[in-house]
Amino acid sequence: MKFQLAARILGVAIVAAGALSANSASAQSRVDLDQSTLDFFNQEFVQDESAFLSNADQFQVNLNDLVYTGYGENNALEVFFINEGAGYRNALSLNVDGSGVMNNVFSDISSTSSVLSETDGVLDLGQGVSFLPTELTPEAAIGSSIELILNANGSSQYIYSTDESKNVDGLQHVVGYNYNDGVDDWLILGFEDLYGELGATGEDANNLGFDNQRSDRDFNDVVIAVRGLSADSQDVPEPGMMLGLAGVVGGLLKLRKKNEQ
């Protein structure tokens, strides 16, 4: 996933982690981004396919700062699908206050219009879900801690969330930004869904039973925008450290990303 710095963007990062074991529980209603906002997010926050994001750790944020703030008069939490560059069919859920209950957000992150499209993809770019506090289990409140959890390709083994210390490979799997559009505050997140260090293959000698998956560490496997959730920003990297957008369109978008086992 690419992050190109805009004037109003505050650099922040989310770090990724492992999963909690629990049954899914949630209610949700559909919401959609307006086209201009979707176009902007795709232009500014979708990393070039397979382009290694070398400075991902410049945007770290403490999980304790990832809190429920609510959006609008009903204090909703809204999560929008921006794009995906994954060969995997990933799923996204969220956990409230460390309860271990998985509230489903997107059960199949795929699209006919994404960077790596699927002919049977189920999501529209910009499609989102809205949760009221009472629709989450347990019920959320302003100030509740929220953990976002990516299930890679339906695996019960390779699961990553916003607490890096829980990751089975011990690596960061999410980067993000705080962004204000002049009206609303957004948290933009990009996930990496492959296990292991950049390009690593074979069984992980430090974690037997887990295979390195030749990760490209591009953090564009799932890109989402969230309203009603906040994280404390840290220093913004110099623009020269950031990756550019050029080359996202064209033949590159037609390439399949990974040769998964």
C-alpha positions, 0 to 999 in steps of 0.5 A, a space after each residue: 500500500 502506498 502512502 503519499 503525504 497530503 498537507 492535512 495528513 498526520 502521520 500515524 501508524 498501526 502495528 499488526 498482531 495475532 488473533 484472539 479466539 472467540 466466536 463472531 458477533 455483530 450487527 451492521 448496516 451498509 454505508 458507502 463513501 462518496 466517489 470524490 472521497 474514495 478517489 482521493 483515498 485511492 490516490 493518496 493511500 494505496 501503495 504500489 503493488 509489491 512495492 516494499 514499504 521500507 519505512 513502515 515502522 516510522 508510523 507506529 502508534 500504541 494500541 492503547 491509543 486506538 480508541 473508540 471516539 464515535 462518529 456523528 450524533 449516534 456515535 457510530 463506528 464506520 469502516 470503509 473498504 478502499 482497495 485490496 492488492 491480495 491474492 488471498 481472500 481475507 476477512 476483517 473483524 474487530 474486538 472491543 476492550 480485549 473481550 475476545 469476541 470477534 465482531 465481523 466487519 468484512 468476511 470476504 475482502 474481494 472486489 471486481 474493481 480492486 488492484 488485484 481484482 476477482 471475477 467473483 469479488 463481493 465488495 464495491 470500492 468504497 463500500 462500508 459498514 456502520 456499527 452503533 455502540 449497542 451493535 457491538 459485542 460487548 457494547 462499545 463506549 466512548 473511550 473503549 479500546 478497539 483491536 482490528 484483526 485480519 484473518 489471512 485467507 481463512 486461515 486459523 493460523 495466520 492472523 494479524 491484528 493491531 497489537 504487534 506483540 501478538 503477531 505470530 511472526 513478531 512483525 508489524 502488519 499494519 500501517 496507517 494515517 490520521 487524516 482530517 478532510 476539513 470536516 471529519 477525522 479519518 484513520 486510514 489503515 493498510 494491511 500486509 497479509 503474508 507471514 515473515 520478513 521481506 522475501 523470506 521462504 521456507 519454515 520459520 526456524 524461530 517458529 516451527 510450524 509456520 512457513 514464511 510466505 515470501 512477503 513483499 511487505 507492501 501493506 496494500 493487501 487490505 486498505 480501509 478508512 475508519 471514522 469513529 476511531 482515533 490513534 495518537 499521531 507521532 512525528 510525520 516522516 520527511 516527504 522524501 521518505 515516502 513512496 510515490 504513487 506513480 505506476 499504480 495504473 496500467 499493466 501493473 494492476 493486472 498482475 497477480 500479486 503472489 504465488 501462494 501455496 
